Amino acid sequence: MKILQGIDLVKISRMEAAIKRGGKRFLERVFSKAERKYCSGKRMMFEHYAARFAAKEALIKATGIRLKKGQRLAEIEVRHEKTGKPFLSLTTAMRRAARLDARDRVELSIAHEREYAIANVVIVKPR
């Protein structure tokens, strides 16, 4: 068994500035349509965007993914189980880039409080 871990911390005010500066183009490059709909409907929109960005960065740190030309962070999506527990959903191309297969377990924890959002990704590879 092999365990991989990645963690990322995002200052919410920096995410707010990036969104205001980059606008729709930034949002479409970094967040999926479902993530944009989810976050924009929240009272603390920037906190939710920052937490999702941290989750994507934590996955990248855990796996060592290098985004190729044409790949976007929006191909890594934070979704929720019916219980509210967050999980990561990746496009097939992104799963290949991350060297993840169906047997690998990817666990995600995210939180945001006042100035910061944090995410932790743990990947358990059974082989």
DSSP file (Angstrom, degrees, kcal/mol; ACC not computed):
  #  RESIDUE AA STRUCTURE BP1 BP2  ACC     N-H-->O    O-->H-N    N-H-->O    O-->H-N    TCO  KAPPA ALPHA  PHI   PSI    X-CA   Y-CA   Z-CA
    1    1 A M              0   0    0      0, 0.0     2,-0.4     0, 0.0   126,-0.1   0.000 360.0 360.0 360.0 143.4    0.0    0.0    0.0
    2    2 A K  E     -A  125   0A   0    123,-2.8   123,-3.4     2,-0.0     2,-0.5  -0.990 360.0-158.2-127.7 135.3    1.2    3.5   -0.8
    3    3 A I  E     -A  124   0A   0     -2,-0.4     2,-0.4   121,-0.2   121,-0.2  -0.960   7.5-172.2-117.7 128.1   -0.2    6.7    0.8
    4    4 A L  E     -A  123   0A   0    119,-2.7   119,-3.0    -2,-0.5     2,-0.4  -0.918   5.5-170.9-116.0 143.4    0.1   10.1   -0.8
    5    5 A Q  E     +A  122   0A   0     -2,-0.4     2,-0.3   117,-0.2   117,-0.2  -0.995   9.6 176.8-138.2 143.3   -0.9   13.4    0.8
    6    6 A G  E     -A  121   0A   0    115,-2.4   115,-3.1    -2,-0.4     2,-0.3  -0.996   4.3-175.0-141.0 144.8   -1.2   17.0   -0.3
    7    7 A I  E     -A  120   0A   0     -2,-0.3     2,-0.3   113,-0.2   113,-0.2  -0.987   1.1-175.4-137.9 147.0   -2.3   20.1    1.6
    8    8 A D  E     -A  119   0A   0    111,-2.2   111,-2.1    -2,-0.3     2,-0.4  -0.998  10.6-159.2-146.9 143.6   -3.0   23.6    0.5
    9    9 A L  E     -A  118   0A   0     -2,-0.3     2,-0.4   109,-0.2   109,-0.2  -0.981  11.7-168.4-122.0 130.4   -3.9   26.9    2.3
   10   10 A V  E     -A  117   0A   0    107,-3.1   107,-2.4    -2,-0.4     2,-0.6  -0.976  21.7-132.1-124.5 130.6   -5.5   29.8    0.4
   11   11 A K  E >>  -A  116   0A   0     -2,-0.4     4,-1.6   105,-0.2     3,-0.9  -0.715  19.1-143.7 -78.3 122.2   -5.9   33.3    1.7
   12   12 A I  H 3> S+     0   0    0    103,-2.8     4,-2.5    -2,-0.6     5,-0.2   0.851  96.9  57.0 -60.0 -38.2   -9.5   34.2    0.8
   13   13 A S  H 3> S+     0   0    0    102,-0.5     4,-2.1     1,-0.2    -1,-0.3   0.834 105.2  52.5 -64.5 -31.1   -8.8   37.8    0.0
   14   14 A R  H <> S+     0   0    0     -3,-0.9     4,-2.3     2,-0.2    -1,-0.2   0.881 109.4  48.6 -70.6 -37.9   -6.3   36.7   -2.6
   15   15 A M  H  X S+     0   0    0     -4,-1.6     4,-2.4     2,-0.2    -2,-0.2   0.913 110.6  51.4 -66.7 -41.6   -8.9   34.4   -4.2
   16   16 A E  H  X S+     0   0    0     -4,-2.5     4,-2.5     1,-0.2    -2,-0.2   0.926 111.2  47.6 -59.3 -45.1  -11.4   37.3   -4.2
   17   17 A A  H  X S+     0   0    0     -4,-2.1     4,-2.5     1,-0.2     5,-0.2   0.901 110.9  51.3 -63.5 -41.4   -8.8   39.6   -5.9
   18   18 A A  H  X S+     0   0    0     -4,-2.3     4,-2.9     2,-0.2     5,-0.3   0.895 111.9  47.1 -63.5 -40.1   -8.0   36.9   -8.5
   19   19 A I  H  X S+     0   0    0     -4,-2.4     4,-2.4     2,-0.2    -2,-0.2   0.920 114.0  46.4 -68.4 -43.5  -11.7   36.4   -9.3
   20   20 A K  H  < S+     0   0    0     -4,-2.5    -2,-0.2    -5,-0.2    -1,-0.2   0.879 118.7  42.4 -66.2 -36.9  -12.3   40.2   -9.6
   21   21 A R  H  < S+     0   0    0     -4,-2.5    -2,-0.2    -5,-0.2    -1,-0.2   0.915 123.8  35.0 -74.7 -44.7   -9.2   40.7  -11.7
   22   22 A G  H >X S-     0   0    0     -4,-2.9     4,-1.3    -5,-0.2     3,-0.6   0.690  88.8-179.7 -88.0 -19.9   -9.6   37.6  -14.0
   23   23 A G  H 3X  -     0   0    0     -4,-2.4     4,-2.3    -5,-0.3     3,-0.2  -0.134  59.5 -14.2  58.8-147.6  -13.4   37.6  -14.2
   24   24 A K  H 3> S+     0   0    0      1,-0.2     4,-2.7     2,-0.2    -1,-0.2   0.850 135.0  57.0 -59.4 -39.0  -15.3   35.1  -16.2
   25   25 A R  H <> S+     0   0    0     -3,-0.6     4,-1.7     2,-0.2    -1,-0.2   0.925 109.1  45.6 -61.7 -45.0  -12.3   33.8  -18.0
   26   26 A F  H  X S+     0   0    0     -4,-1.3     4,-2.1     1,-0.2     5,-0.3   0.946 113.3  49.9 -61.6 -49.1  -10.5   33.0  -14.7
   27   27 A L  H  X S+     0   0    0     -4,-2.3     4,-2.8     1,-0.2    -2,-0.2   0.896 111.5  48.0 -59.1 -42.6  -13.6   31.3  -13.3
   28   28 A E  H  < S+     0   0    0     -4,-2.7    -1,-0.2     1,-0.2    -2,-0.2   0.812 112.8  48.8 -70.0 -29.8  -14.1   29.1  -16.4
   29   29 A R  H  < S+     0   0    0     -4,-1.7    45,-1.8    -5,-0.2    44,-0.4   0.839 123.8  29.4 -75.9 -33.8  -10.4   28.1  -16.5
   30   30 A V  H  < S+     0   0    0     -4,-2.1     2,-0.4    43,-0.2    46,-0.2   0.792 118.2  45.9-100.2 -32.7  -10.3   27.1  -12.8
   31   31 A F  S  < S-     0   0    0     -4,-2.8    43,-0.2    -5,-0.3    -1,-0.1  -0.914  75.5-121.7-122.8 141.2  -13.8   26.0  -11.8
   32   32 A S     >  -     0   0    0     -2,-0.4     4,-2.6    44,-0.2     5,-0.2  -0.214  35.5-104.2 -69.0 166.6  -16.3   23.7  -13.4
   33   33 A K  H  > S+     0   0    0      1,-0.2     4,-2.3     2,-0.2     5,-0.2   0.907 123.7  50.4 -58.9 -42.8  -19.8   24.9  -14.4
   34   34 A A  H  > S+     0   0    0      1,-0.2     4,-2.5     2,-0.2    -1,-0.2   0.890 110.2  49.7 -64.8 -39.6  -21.2   23.1  -11.4
   35   35 A E  H  > S+     0   0    0      2,-0.2     4,-3.0     1,-0.2     5,-0.3   0.911 110.3  50.3 -65.3 -41.5  -18.7   24.6   -9.0
   36   36 A R  H  X S+     0   0    0     -4,-2.6     4,-2.4     1,-0.2    -2,-0.2   0.910 112.2  47.3 -63.3 -41.4  -19.4   28.1  -10.3
   37   37 A K  H  X S+     0   0    0     -4,-2.3     4,-1.0    -5,-0.2    -2,-0.2   0.933 114.5  47.0 -64.6 -45.5  -23.1   27.6   -9.8
   38   38 A Y  H  < S+     0   0    0     -4,-2.5     3,-0.5     1,-0.2    -2,-0.2   0.951 117.3  41.1 -60.9 -52.2  -22.6   26.2   -6.3
   39   39 A C  H >< S+     0   0    0     -4,-3.0     3,-1.8     1,-0.2    -2,-0.2   0.899 110.6  55.1 -67.6 -42.0  -20.2   28.9   -5.2
   40   40 A S  H 3< S+     0   0    0     -4,-2.4    -1,-0.2    -5,-0.3    -2,-0.2   0.728 104.6  56.8 -67.5 -19.1  -22.0   31.9   -6.7
   41   41 A G  T 3< S+     0   0    0     -4,-1.0    -1,-0.3    -3,-0.5     2,-0.3   0.459  91.4  93.4 -87.4  -1.4  -25.2   30.8   -4.9
   42   42 A K  S X  S-     0   0    0     -3,-1.8     3,-0.7    -4,-0.2     4,-0.1  -0.665  75.2-134.7 -95.6 148.0  -23.5   31.0   -1.5
   43   43 A R  T 3  S+     0   0    0      1,-0.3     2,-0.7    -2,-0.3     3,-0.2   0.891 110.6  44.5 -63.7 -39.9  -23.5   34.0    0.8
   44   44 A M  T 3> S+     0   0    0      1,-0.2     4,-1.7     2,-0.1     3,-0.5  -0.500  76.5 160.2-102.5  62.1  -19.7   33.6    1.4
   45   45 A M  H <>  +     0   0    0     -3,-0.7     4,-2.3    -2,-0.7    -1,-0.2   0.866  68.0  50.7 -53.4 -47.9  -18.9   33.0   -2.3
   46   46 A F  H  > S+     0   0    0      1,-0.2     4,-2.6     2,-0.2    -1,-0.2   0.842 106.7  55.2 -67.5 -32.7  -15.2   33.7   -2.1
   47   47 A E  H  > S+     0   0    0     -3,-0.5     4,-2.1     2,-0.2    -1,-0.2   0.909 109.9  47.0 -62.7 -42.0  -14.7   31.4    0.8
   48   48 A H  H  X S+     0   0    0     -4,-1.7     4,-1.9     2,-0.2    -2,-0.2   0.897 112.4  48.6 -69.5 -40.5  -16.2   28.5   -1.2
   49   49 A Y  H  X S+     0   0    0     -4,-2.3     4,-2.5     2,-0.2    -2,-0.2   0.930 111.5  50.9 -62.2 -44.2  -14.1   29.3   -4.3
   50   50 A A  H  X S+     0   0    0     -4,-2.6     4,-2.5     1,-0.2    -2,-0.2   0.894 108.6  51.3 -62.1 -40.5  -11.0   29.5   -2.1
   51   51 A A  H  X S+     0   0    0     -4,-2.1     4,-1.9     2,-0.2    -1,-0.2   0.899 111.3  47.6 -64.3 -40.4  -11.7   26.1   -0.5
   52   52 A R  H  X S+     0   0    0     -4,-1.9     4,-2.0     2,-0.2    -2,-0.2   0.891 111.0  50.8 -68.3 -39.3  -12.2   24.5   -4.0
   53   53 A F  H  X S+     0   0    0     -4,-2.5     4,-2.4     1,-0.2    -2,-0.2   0.927 109.4  51.4 -62.3 -43.8   -9.0   26.0   -5.3
   54   54 A A  H  X S+     0   0    0     -4,-2.5     4,-2.5     1,-0.2    -2,-0.2   0.883 107.7  53.4 -60.2 -38.7   -7.2   24.7   -2.2
   55   55 A A  H  X S+     0   0    0     -4,-1.9     4,-2.0     2,-0.2    -1,-0.2   0.910 109.2  47.8 -63.4 -42.4   -8.6   21.2   -2.9
   56   56 A K  H  X S+     0   0    0     -4,-2.0     4,-2.1     2,-0.2    -2,-0.2   0.916 113.6  47.3 -64.1 -44.0   -7.3   21.2   -6.5
   57   57 A E  H  X S+     0   0    0     -4,-2.4     4,-2.4     1,-0.2    -2,-0.2   0.879 109.4  54.0 -65.9 -38.1   -3.9   22.4   -5.4
   58   58 A A  H  X S+     0   0    0     -4,-2.5     4,-2.3     2,-0.2    -1,-0.2   0.898 108.7  49.3 -63.5 -40.1   -3.8   19.7   -2.6
   59   59 A L  H  X S+     0   0    0     -4,-2.0     4,-2.3     2,-0.2     5,-0.3   0.921 110.0  51.2 -63.4 -43.5   -4.5   17.0   -5.2
   60   60 A I  H  X>S+     0   0    0     -4,-2.1     4,-2.5     1,-0.2     5,-0.6   0.906 111.5  47.7 -60.4 -42.1   -1.8   18.4   -7.5
   61   61 A K  H  <5S+     0   0    0     -4,-2.4    -1,-0.2     1,-0.2    -2,-0.2   0.888 112.3  49.4 -66.8 -38.8    0.7   18.3   -4.6
   62   62 A A  H  <5S+     0   0    0     -4,-2.3    -2,-0.2     1,-0.2    -1,-0.2   0.873 124.0  28.7 -67.9 -36.8   -0.3   14.7   -3.6
   63   63 A T  H  <5S-     0   0    0     -4,-2.3    -2,-0.2    -5,-0.1    -1,-0.2   0.680  96.7-127.1-100.6 -20.4    0.0   13.3   -7.1
   64   64 A G  T  <5 +     0   0    0     -4,-2.5    -3,-0.2    -5,-0.3    -4,-0.1   0.727  42.3 177.7  77.5  21.2    2.7   15.6   -8.7
   65   65 A I      < -     0   0    0     -5,-0.6     2,-0.5    -6,-0.3    -1,-0.2  -0.282  18.2-157.7 -56.7 138.4    0.4   16.4  -11.7
   66   66 A R        -     0   0    0     31,-0.2     2,-0.2     0, 0.0    -1,-0.1  -0.978  21.4-127.5-116.5 115.5    1.9   18.8  -14.2
   67   67 A L        -     0   0    0     -2,-0.5     2,-0.2     1,-0.1     3,-0.1  -0.422  23.8-145.9 -65.4 129.3   -0.8   20.4  -16.2
   68   68 A K    >   -     0   0    0     -2,-0.2     3,-2.6     1,-0.2    -1,-0.1  -0.500  37.8 -71.8 -89.6 163.6   -0.2   20.1  -19.9
   69   69 A K  T 3  S+     0   0    0      1,-0.3    -1,-0.2    -2,-0.2     3,-0.1  -0.312 124.9  22.1 -54.1 130.8   -1.2   22.7  -22.4
   70   70 A G  T 3  S+     0   0    0      1,-0.4    -1,-0.3    -3,-0.1     2,-0.2   0.135  95.9 115.3  94.4 -20.2   -4.9   22.7  -22.8
   71   71 A Q    <   -     0   0    0     -3,-2.6    -1,-0.4    22,-0.0     2,-0.3  -0.608  47.2-165.2 -82.3 145.7   -5.6   21.1  -19.4
   72   72 A R    >   -     0   0    0     -2,-0.2     3,-2.0    -3,-0.1   -42,-0.1  -0.927  34.2-120.1-130.1 153.4   -7.4   23.3  -16.9
   73   73 A L  G >  S+     0   0    0    -44,-0.4     3,-2.3    -2,-0.3   -43,-0.2   0.759 108.1  76.5 -60.9 -22.9   -8.0   23.1  -13.1
   74   74 A A  G 3  S+     0   0    0    -45,-1.8    -1,-0.3     1,-0.3   -44,-0.1   0.668  79.1  71.9 -62.6 -15.1  -11.7   23.0  -14.0
   75   75 A E  G <  S+     0   0    0     -3,-2.0    16,-1.7   -46,-0.2     2,-0.6   0.566  89.5  67.4 -76.9  -8.2  -11.1   19.3  -14.9
   76   76 A I  E <  S-C   90   0B   0     -3,-2.3     2,-0.4   -46,-0.2   -44,-0.2  -0.969  78.2-172.0-109.2 117.0  -10.7   18.7  -11.2
   77   77 A E  E     -C   89   0B   0     12,-3.2    12,-2.9    -2,-0.6     2,-0.6  -0.925  22.2-142.3-120.6 134.3  -14.1   19.2   -9.6
   78   78 A V  E     +C   88   0B   0     -2,-0.4     2,-0.2    10,-0.2    10,-0.2  -0.827  33.5 168.1 -89.2 124.3  -15.1   19.3   -6.0
   79   79 A R  E     -C   87   0B   0      8,-3.1     8,-2.4    -2,-0.6     2,-0.4  -0.708  25.5-123.9-125.6 178.6  -18.5   17.7   -5.5
   80   80 A H  E     -C   86   0B   0      6,-0.3     5,-0.1    -2,-0.2     2,-0.1  -0.983   9.8-132.5-132.0 140.0  -20.6   16.5   -2.5
   81   81 A E    >   -     0   0    0      4,-3.0     3,-2.0    -2,-0.4     6,-0.0  -0.304  45.3 -95.4 -72.1 170.5  -22.1   13.2   -1.5
   82   82 A K  T 3  S+     0   0    0      1,-0.3    -1,-0.1     2,-0.1    -2,-0.0   0.799 128.3  58.9 -59.5 -27.8  -25.7   13.3   -0.3
   83   83 A T  T 3  S-     0   0    0      2,-0.1    -1,-0.3     1,-0.1    -3,-0.0   0.603 121.8-108.3 -75.9 -11.4  -24.4   13.5    3.3
   84   84 A G  S <  S+     0   0    0     -3,-2.0    -2,-0.1     1,-0.3    -1,-0.1   0.275  71.6 143.9  99.4  -9.9  -22.5   16.7    2.3
   85   85 A K        -     0   0    0     -5,-0.1    -4,-3.0     1,-0.1    -1,-0.3  -0.450  48.7-126.3 -65.1 129.2  -19.1   15.1    2.4
   86   86 A P  E     +C   80   0B   0      0, 0.0    22,-0.5     0, 0.0     2,-0.3  -0.451  32.6 173.6 -77.4 150.5  -16.9   16.6   -0.3
   87   87 A F  E     -C   79   0B   0     -8,-2.4    -8,-3.1    -2,-0.1     2,-0.4  -0.970  29.3-111.4-147.7 163.4  -15.1   14.5   -2.9
   88   88 A L  E     -C   78   0B   0     -2,-0.3     2,-0.4    18,-0.3   -10,-0.2  -0.806  21.7-167.5-100.6 137.1  -13.0   15.0   -6.0
   89   89 A S  E     -C   77   0B   0    -12,-2.9   -12,-3.2    -2,-0.4     2,-0.3  -0.993  11.4-169.7-121.8 126.4  -14.2   14.2   -9.5
   90   90 A L  E     -C   76   0B   0     -2,-0.4   -14,-0.2   -14,-0.2   -15,-0.1  -0.880  24.5-113.3-118.4 147.6  -11.6   14.2  -12.3
   91   91 A T     >  -     0   0    0    -16,-1.7     4,-2.6    -2,-0.3     5,-0.2  -0.312  39.1-105.8 -65.5 161.8  -11.9   14.0  -16.1
   92   92 A T  H  > S+     0   0    0      1,-0.2     4,-2.2     2,-0.2     5,-0.2   0.910 122.2  51.1 -57.5 -43.7  -10.5   10.8  -17.6
   93   93 A A  H  > S+     0   0    0      1,-0.2     4,-2.3     2,-0.2    -1,-0.2   0.887 111.0  47.8 -62.7 -39.1   -7.5   12.8  -19.0
   94   94 A M  H  > S+     0   0    0      2,-0.2     4,-2.2     1,-0.2    -1,-0.2   0.876 108.8  53.4 -71.7 -36.7   -6.8   14.3  -15.5
   95   95 A R  H  <>S+     0   0    0     -4,-2.6     5,-2.6     2,-0.2     4,-0.4   0.906 110.7  48.3 -61.9 -40.2   -7.1   10.9  -13.8
   96   96 A R  H ><5S+     0   0    0     -4,-2.2     3,-1.3    -5,-0.2    -2,-0.2   0.938 110.5  50.0 -63.8 -46.1   -4.5    9.6  -16.3
   97   97 A A  H 3<5S+     0   0    0     -4,-2.3    -1,-0.2     1,-0.3    -2,-0.2   0.856 112.9  47.1 -60.6 -35.1   -2.2   12.6  -15.7
   98   98 A A  T 3<5S-     0   0    0     -4,-2.2    -1,-0.3    -5,-0.1    -2,-0.2   0.501 109.5-126.6 -83.7  -4.5   -2.5   12.0  -11.9
   99   99 A R  T < 5 +     0   0    0     -3,-1.3     2,-0.4    -4,-0.4    -3,-0.2   0.917  57.4 150.1  56.1  46.6   -1.9    8.2  -12.4
  100  100 A L      < -     0   0    0     -5,-2.6     2,-0.2    -6,-0.1    -1,-0.2  -0.900  23.9-172.9-108.5 137.1   -5.0    7.3  -10.5
  101  101 A D    >   -     0   0    0     -2,-0.4     3,-1.5    -3,-0.1    -5,-0.0  -0.710  43.2 -89.3-121.3 179.4   -7.0    4.2  -11.2
  102  102 A A  T 3  S+     0   0    0      1,-0.3    -2,-0.0    -2,-0.2    -1,-0.0   0.739 122.0  56.9 -62.3 -25.3  -10.4    2.8  -10.0
  103  103 A R  T 3  S+     0   0    0      2,-0.1    -1,-0.3    22,-0.0     2,-0.2   0.693  85.1  98.8 -80.1 -17.8   -8.8    1.0   -7.1
  104  104 A D    <   -     0   0    0     -3,-1.5     2,-0.5    21,-0.1    21,-0.2  -0.491  66.7-143.6 -74.0 136.3   -7.2    4.2   -5.6
  105  105 A R  E     -B  124   0A   0     19,-2.6    19,-2.9    -2,-0.2     2,-0.6  -0.891  12.9-165.9-102.3 124.9   -9.1    5.8   -2.8
  106  106 A V  E     -B  123   0A   0     -2,-0.5     2,-0.4    17,-0.2   -18,-0.3  -0.950   4.7-169.5-114.0 118.5   -9.0    9.7   -2.8
  107  107 A E  E     -B  122   0A   0     15,-3.3    15,-2.2    -2,-0.6     2,-0.4  -0.883   2.3-167.3-109.9 139.4  -10.2   11.4    0.4
  108  108 A L  E     -B  121   0A   0    -22,-0.5     2,-0.4    -2,-0.4    13,-0.2  -0.981  10.9-179.3-129.7 136.7  -10.8   15.1    0.7
  109  109 A S  E     +B  120   0A   0     11,-2.1    11,-2.6    -2,-0.4     2,-0.3  -0.998  11.4 177.9-131.2 130.9  -11.3   17.4    3.6
  110  110 A I  E     +B  119   0A   0     -2,-0.4     2,-0.3     9,-0.2     9,-0.2  -0.959   4.3 167.8-132.4 151.6  -11.9   21.2    3.2
  111  111 A A  E     -B  118   0A   0      7,-2.3     7,-3.0    -2,-0.3     2,-0.3  -0.986  13.4-163.1-154.9 154.8  -12.6   24.0    5.6
  112  112 A H  E     +B  117   0A   0     -2,-0.3     2,-0.3     5,-0.3     5,-0.2  -0.993  11.3 171.1-143.3 141.0  -12.7   27.8    5.5
  113  113 A E  E >   -B  116   0A   0      3,-2.7     3,-2.1    -2,-0.3     2,-0.7  -0.930  58.7 -52.8-152.8 120.9  -12.7   30.2    8.4
  114  114 A R  T 3  S+     0   0    0     -2,-0.3  -102,-0.0     1,-0.3     3,-0.0  -0.285 127.7   4.7  53.3 -95.3  -12.4   34.0    8.4
  115  115 A E  T 3  S+     0   0    0     -2,-0.7  -103,-2.8  -103,-0.1  -102,-0.5   0.636 123.0  52.1 -96.1 -15.7   -9.2   34.7    6.3
  116  116 A Y  E <   -AB  11 113A   0     -3,-2.1    -3,-2.7  -105,-0.2     2,-0.4  -0.876  50.8-159.8-131.2 154.1   -8.2   31.3    5.1
  117  117 A A  E     -AB  10 112A   0   -107,-2.4  -107,-3.1    -2,-0.3     2,-0.3  -0.973  19.7-170.4-123.9 144.0   -9.5   28.1    3.3
  118  118 A I  E     -AB   9 111A   0     -7,-3.0    -7,-2.3    -2,-0.4     2,-0.3  -0.971   7.6-172.5-136.2 149.2   -7.6   24.8    3.6
  119  119 A A  E     -AB   8 110A   0   -111,-2.1  -111,-2.2    -2,-0.3     2,-0.4  -0.998   4.9-164.5-142.0 144.4   -7.8   21.5    1.9
  120  120 A N  E     -AB   7 109A   0    -11,-2.6   -11,-2.1    -2,-0.3     2,-0.5  -0.997   4.9-166.9-128.9 131.5   -6.2   18.1    2.6
  121  121 A V  E     -AB   6 108A   0   -115,-3.1  -115,-2.4    -2,-0.4     2,-0.4  -0.977   3.1-174.3-120.0 130.0   -6.1   15.2    0.1
  122  122 A V  E     -AB   5 107A   0    -15,-2.2   -15,-3.3    -2,-0.5     2,-0.5  -0.993   5.3-165.8-122.5 128.7   -5.1   11.7    1.1
  123  123 A I  E     -AB   4 106A   0   -119,-3.0  -119,-2.7    -2,-0.4     2,-0.6  -0.962   3.8-161.0-116.7 127.5   -4.7    9.1   -1.6
  124  124 A V  E     -AB   3 105A   0    -19,-2.9   -19,-2.6    -2,-0.5  -121,-0.2  -0.938   4.1-168.3-110.5 115.7   -4.5    5.4   -0.7
  125  125 A K  E     -A    2   0A   0   -123,-3.4  -123,-2.8    -2,-0.6   -21,-0.1  -0.916  10.9-153.3-103.5 117.1   -3.1    3.2   -3.5
  126  126 A P              0   0    0      0, 0.0    -1,-0.1     0, 0.0  -123,-0.1   0.697 360.0 360.0 -67.1 -20.2   -3.6   -0.5   -2.6
  127  127 A R              0   0    0   -125,-0.1   -23,-0.0  -126,-0.1    -2,-0.0   0.494 360.0 360.0 -86.4 360.0   -0.7   -1.8   -4.6
